[in-house]
Amino acid sequence: MHNGYCDPGGFMPYKKAVCDYLRQYRGLRCEPEQVITTDGTQQALDLCASVLFERSDKIAVEDPYFQTHINLMEFRGLKPIPIPVTQDGIDIEKLKKQKKIKGVLVTPCHQYPLGYVSSAENNEKLLAWAKTEGAWIIEDDYDSELRYGKKPLPALSSYKEGAPCIYLGSFTKVIYPGFNMAYMVVPKNLITVFEGAKLLIDRHSSEVHQYILAEFIQNGFYYSHVRRLKKIYEKRRQAAVRAIGKYLSAYGHIEGANEGTHLTFIFNHPQDDVKLSELFKRSYQIETRPLSACYRSAKPLTGFILGYAHFTEEELEHAVLKLKDALEQTLG
């Protein structure tokens, strides 16, 4: 049962469960038919590249951003145009100066990797720009559930009905990466086109996984699971922030909002974070991601992207102490 071929757009009970969730928690006014099941956000973005754009089209992207997504656009023949990010979101004035932009890829509810939250005013300006330019907004809402101490922010796609938005959501952060279940919400007039593209790319996503997740959501277990995760992750985040403030304040500070599964540590004085990350992994068995590697053209901030969700509070303090020792021995 549920192990045969599935409709390309997805298993309807799953699509309905996702739709109900998005209406209640993300403010999206959508119908189940608009939900397209995908095998991860990467495939959803690939579908957007295939359906919405033509080769050589210019697509604005946040700078810094998640490089794998930009690489996928380039692989599909698109031309990413990096736009600097401010604490209010993507820089609209610099975006307006670009010509013939066909779309923009953004993470407004938790910018990756800096962790900023786009302001309501900036979101309104972005929507107005897209309407004027006839451009698509692709909203990557990759970890919106994990906002600590406050309710989730409304998705950008919920601001105006009929806005030229494609919403991308994923269960990777709250289930586990190997589950690889995600979804996208597309305008009604593009449902058939996206379903056709999904059919050609990989025929369908696993109906078994969709069935399991639909039951998990509809019976209330998903919401309980997210609440439990938020309590655990918030404590771990607080432990990491405390340890960094206690041991690493001489070297840098934390940026970004109180949410997600990573911290962005920025050096007080510019450093070669790529070289340091390689050295720390090789010589100290410390895993970090260099912040500067996420930039395309803007002057990069230097620092580390540090994951904390997988570790206990005790392990996090030990890891920060280990990082402190490595920095002291390397930078003095």
C-alpha positions as CSV (number, residue, x, y, z in Angstrom):
1,M,0.0,0.0,0.0
2,H,1.3,3.5,-1.0
3,N,4.4,2.0,-2.6
4,G,3.4,2.4,-6.2
5,Y,3.5,5.4,-8.6
6,C,2.2,8.7,-7.1
7,D,0.8,11.7,-8.9
8,P,3.7,14.0,-10.0
9,G,2.4,16.9,-7.9
10,G,2.1,14.7,-4.8
11,F,-0.1,12.6,-2.6
12,M,-3.3,14.6,-2.0
13,P,-3.7,14.0,1.7
14,Y,-0.1,15.2,2.2
15,K,-0.7,18.2,0.1
16,K,-3.8,19.0,2.1
17,A,-1.9,18.6,5.4
18,V,0.8,20.9,4.2
19,C,-1.7,23.4,3.0
20,D,-3.6,23.4,6.3
21,Y,-0.3,23.9,8.1
22,L,0.8,26.8,5.9
23,R,-2.6,28.6,6.3
24,Q,-2.4,28.4,10.1
25,Y,1.3,29.0,10.8
26,R,2.7,30.8,7.8
27,G,-0.3,32.9,6.7
28,L,-0.4,31.5,3.2
29,R,-3.8,31.6,1.4
30,C,-3.4,28.5,-0.8
31,E,-5.2,25.4,-2.0
32,P,-3.9,21.8,-1.8
33,E,-3.6,21.7,-5.6
34,Q,-1.0,24.5,-5.4
35,V,1.4,22.4,-3.3
36,I,4.0,20.5,-5.3
37,T,5.9,17.8,-3.5
38,T,9.6,17.8,-4.0
39,D,12.6,15.8,-2.9
40,G,14.3,18.6,-1.1
41,T,14.5,22.4,-1.6
42,Q,17.2,21.9,-4.2
43,Q,14.8,20.1,-6.5
44,A,12.2,22.8,-5.9
45,L,14.7,25.4,-7.0
46,D,15.6,23.3,-10.0
47,L,11.9,23.1,-11.0
48,C,11.7,27.0,-10.7
49,A,14.8,27.3,-13.0
50,S,13.2,25.0,-15.6
51,V,9.7,26.4,-15.5
52,L,10.0,30.2,-14.8
53,F,13.2,31.2,-16.6
54,E,15.2,30.8,-19.8
55,R,18.9,30.3,-20.2
56,S,20.9,33.5,-19.6
57,D,18.1,35.1,-17.6
58,K,19.4,37.2,-14.7
59,I,18.3,36.2,-11.2
60,A,19.1,38.4,-8.3
61,V,20.4,36.5,-5.2
62,E,21.3,37.7,-1.7
63,D,25.0,38.3,-1.1
64,P,26.1,36.4,1.0
65,Y,23.9,33.3,0.3
66,F,23.9,29.5,0.2
67,Q,26.3,28.8,-2.6
68,T,24.9,25.4,-3.7
69,H,21.7,27.1,-4.8
70,I,23.6,29.7,-6.8
71,N,25.7,26.9,-8.3
72,L,22.5,25.1,-9.4
73,M,21.3,28.3,-11.1
74,E,24.5,28.5,-13.0
75,F,24.3,24.8,-13.9
76,R,20.9,25.5,-15.5
77,G,22.3,28.4,-17.5
78,L,21.0,31.3,-15.4
79,K,23.0,34.3,-14.4
80,P,23.0,35.0,-10.7
81,I,23.3,38.7,-9.8
82,P,24.5,39.2,-6.2
83,I,22.7,41.9,-4.2
84,P,24.1,42.9,-0.8
85,V,22.1,42.2,2.3
86,T,21.4,44.6,5.1
87,Q,19.9,43.9,8.5
88,D,16.5,44.8,7.0
89,G,16.9,42.3,4.1
90,I,18.0,42.4,0.5
91,D,19.1,45.9,-0.5
92,I,16.1,47.1,-2.6
93,E,17.9,50.3,-3.8
94,K,20.8,48.3,-5.2
95,L,18.3,45.7,-6.7
96,K,16.5,48.6,-8.5
97,K,19.7,49.6,-10.2
98,Q,19.9,46.3,-12.0
99,K,18.3,45.9,-15.4
100,K,16.3,43.0,-16.8
101,I,16.1,41.0,-13.7
102,K,13.7,38.1,-14.2
103,G,13.6,36.8,-10.6
104,V,15.0,37.1,-7.1
105,L,15.9,34.3,-4.6
106,V,15.5,35.4,-1.0
107,T,15.5,34.0,2.6
108,P,13.4,36.8,4.3
109,C,12.4,35.1,7.5
110,H,16.0,34.0,8.4
111,Q,18.7,35.1,6.0
112,Y,21.3,32.5,5.3
113,P,24.0,32.8,6.5
114,L,23.8,36.1,8.5
115,G,20.6,35.3,10.3
116,Y,18.9,38.6,9.7
117,V,15.1,39.0,9.5
118,S,13.8,41.1,6.6
119,S,11.6,44.0,7.8
120,A,8.0,44.3,6.8
121,E,8.8,47.5,5.1
122,N,11.6,45.9,3.1
123,N,9.2,43.0,2.1
124,E,6.6,45.5,0.9
125,K,9.3,47.2,-1.2
126,L,10.4,43.9,-2.7
127,L,6.9,42.9,-3.6
128,A,6.3,46.3,-5.3
129,W,9.6,46.0,-7.2
130,A,8.6,42.5,-8.4
131,K,5.2,43.8,-9.6
132,T,6.8,46.7,-11.4
133,E,9.5,44.6,-13.1
134,G,7.3,41.6,-13.8
135,A,9.8,39.4,-11.9
136,W,9.4,36.3,-9.8
137,I,10.2,36.1,-6.1
138,I,11.4,32.7,-4.9
139,E,11.1,32.6,-1.1
140,D,13.3,29.9,0.5
141,D,11.7,29.5,4.0
142,Y,14.1,26.9,5.1
143,D,13.8,26.9,8.9
144,S,10.9,29.2,9.7
145,E,9.5,26.9,12.5
146,L,12.6,27.3,14.6
147,R,12.0,30.8,15.9
148,Y,12.6,30.9,19.7
149,G,10.6,32.9,22.2
150,K,8.3,34.3,19.5
151,K,5.7,33.2,17.1
152,P,6.8,32.4,13.5
153,L,6.9,35.4,11.2
154,P,4.4,35.5,8.4
155,A,5.9,34.3,5.1
156,L,6.7,36.9,2.5
157,S,4.4,35.0,0.2
158,S,1.4,35.7,2.5
159,Y,1.7,39.5,2.2
160,K,-0.5,39.9,-0.9
161,E,-2.8,37.5,-2.6
162,G,-1.7,37.0,-6.2
163,A,1.8,38.2,-5.6
164,P,4.4,36.8,-8.0
165,C,5.8,34.4,-5.4
166,I,7.0,30.8,-5.3
167,Y,7.2,29.5,-1.8
168,L,9.7,26.8,-0.9
169,G,9.4,24.8,2.3
170,S,11.3,21.8,3.7
171,F,11.0,19.3,6.5
172,T,14.8,18.7,6.6
173,K,15.5,20.8,9.7
174,V,12.7,19.4,11.8
175,I,12.6,15.7,10.7
176,Y,16.0,14.7,9.5
177,P,18.0,15.3,6.3
178,G,17.8,11.8,5.0
179,F,14.0,12.1,4.9
180,N,14.5,14.6,2.1
181,M,10.8,15.8,1.9
182,A,10.0,19.3,0.8
183,Y,7.3,21.2,-1.1
184,M,6.6,24.3,-3.0
185,V,3.5,26.5,-3.4
186,V,2.9,27.8,-6.9
187,P,0.3,30.1,-8.5
188,K,-2.8,28.3,-9.7
189,N,-2.1,29.0,-13.4
190,L,1.2,27.2,-13.2
191,I,0.1,24.0,-11.4
192,T,0.0,21.9,-14.5
193,V,3.3,23.2,-15.8
194,F,5.1,22.4,-12.5
195,E,3.5,19.0,-12.3
196,G,4.6,18.3,-15.8
197,A,8.2,19.4,-15.0
198,K,8.2,17.2,-11.9
199,L,7.0,14.3,-14.0
200,L,9.9,14.7,-16.4
201,I,12.6,15.2,-13.8
202,D,11.9,12.1,-11.6
203,R,8.3,11.0,-12.1
204,H,7.2,11.5,-8.5
205,S,8.2,11.6,-4.8
206,S,7.8,8.7,-2.5
207,E,4.1,8.3,-1.6
208,V,5.0,6.2,1.5
209,H,6.9,9.1,3.0
210,Q,4.1,11.5,2.1
211,Y,1.6,9.2,3.6
212,I,3.6,8.9,6.9
213,L,4.2,12.7,7.1
214,A,0.5,13.5,6.3
215,E,-0.6,11.3,9.2
216,F,2.1,12.8,11.4
217,I,0.8,16.3,10.7
218,Q,-2.9,15.6,10.7
219,N,-2.8,13.8,14.1
220,G,-1.0,16.7,15.7
221,F,2.3,14.9,16.3
222,Y,4.2,17.2,14.0
223,Y,3.3,20.3,16.0
224,S,4.2,18.6,19.3
225,H,7.5,17.5,17.7
226,V,8.3,21.0,16.6
227,R,7.5,22.4,20.1
228,R,9.8,19.9,21.7
229,L,12.6,20.6,19.2
230,K,12.3,24.3,19.8
231,K,12.7,23.8,23.6
232,I,15.8,21.6,23.1
233,Y,17.4,23.8,20.4
234,E,16.7,27.1,22.2
235,K,18.6,25.7,25.3
236,R,21.5,24.6,23.0
237,R,21.6,27.9,21.3
238,Q,21.6,29.8,24.6
239,A,24.4,27.5,25.8
240,A,26.5,28.2,22.6
241,V,25.9,31.9,22.8
242,R,26.8,32.0,26.5
243,A,30.0,30.1,25.9
244,I,31.0,32.2,22.9
245,G,30.4,35.4,24.8
246,K,32.4,34.1,27.7
247,Y,35.4,32.6,25.8
248,L,35.5,34.2,22.4
249,S,34.5,37.9,22.9
250,A,38.1,39.0,22.3
251,Y,37.9,37.5,18.8
252,G,34.4,38.2,17.6
253,H,30.6,38.3,18.2
254,I,27.4,36.6,17.2
255,E,25.1,38.1,14.5
256,G,21.5,37.3,13.6
257,A,18.1,36.6,15.1
258,N,17.2,34.1,17.8
259,E,16.2,31.2,15.6
260,G,17.5,28.5,13.3
261,T,20.1,25.8,13.8
262,H,23.3,27.7,13.2
263,L,25.1,30.7,14.7
264,T,27.1,33.3,12.7
265,F,30.3,34.3,14.5
266,I,32.0,37.4,13.0
267,F,35.6,38.3,13.7
268,N,36.1,41.7,15.3
269,H,39.1,42.1,12.9
270,P,39.2,40.6,9.5
271,Q,40.9,37.2,9.3
272,D,41.5,34.5,6.6
273,D,38.5,32.4,7.7
274,V,38.9,29.9,4.9
275,K,42.5,29.2,5.9
276,L,41.5,29.0,9.5
277,S,38.7,26.6,8.9
278,E,41.0,24.3,7.0
279,L,43.6,24.5,9.7
280,F,41.2,23.9,12.5
281,K,39.7,20.8,10.8
282,R,43.1,19.4,10.0
283,S,44.9,20.1,13.2
284,Y,42.3,20.5,15.9
285,Q,39.4,18.4,14.7
286,I,37.1,21.4,14.8
287,E,34.4,21.7,12.1
288,T,33.5,25.3,11.0
289,R,32.3,26.9,7.8
290,P,34.0,30.1,6.6
291,L,31.6,33.0,6.3
292,S,33.5,34.8,3.6
293,A,33.1,31.8,1.2
294,C,29.4,32.6,1.0
295,Y,30.0,36.0,-0.6
296,R,30.1,36.6,-4.4
297,S,30.9,40.3,-4.9
298,A,30.1,42.3,-1.8
299,K,33.0,43.0,0.6
300,P,32.9,39.9,2.8
301,L,32.6,39.7,6.5
302,T,34.9,37.1,7.9
303,G,33.9,34.5,10.5
304,F,32.5,31.1,11.0
305,I,29.1,29.5,10.5
306,L,28.6,27.2,13.6
307,G,26.0,24.5,13.8
308,Y,24.7,23.7,17.3
309,A,21.5,21.7,17.0
310,H,23.2,18.2,17.0
311,F,25.1,18.7,20.3
312,T,24.3,18.7,24.0
313,E,24.9,21.9,26.1
314,E,28.0,20.3,27.7
315,E,29.4,19.3,24.3
316,L,28.8,22.9,23.0
317,E,30.8,24.5,25.8
318,H,33.6,22.0,25.4
319,A,33.6,22.7,21.6
320,V,33.8,26.5,22.2
321,L,36.7,26.0,24.7
322,K,38.5,24.0,22.1
323,L,37.9,26.7,19.5
324,K,39.2,29.3,22.0
325,D,42.4,27.3,22.4
326,A,42.8,26.9,18.6
327,L,42.3,30.7,18.1
328,E,44.7,31.5,20.9
329,Q,47.4,29.3,19.4
330,T,46.8,30.6,15.9
331,L,46.1,34.3,16.3
332,G,47.6,34.9,19.7
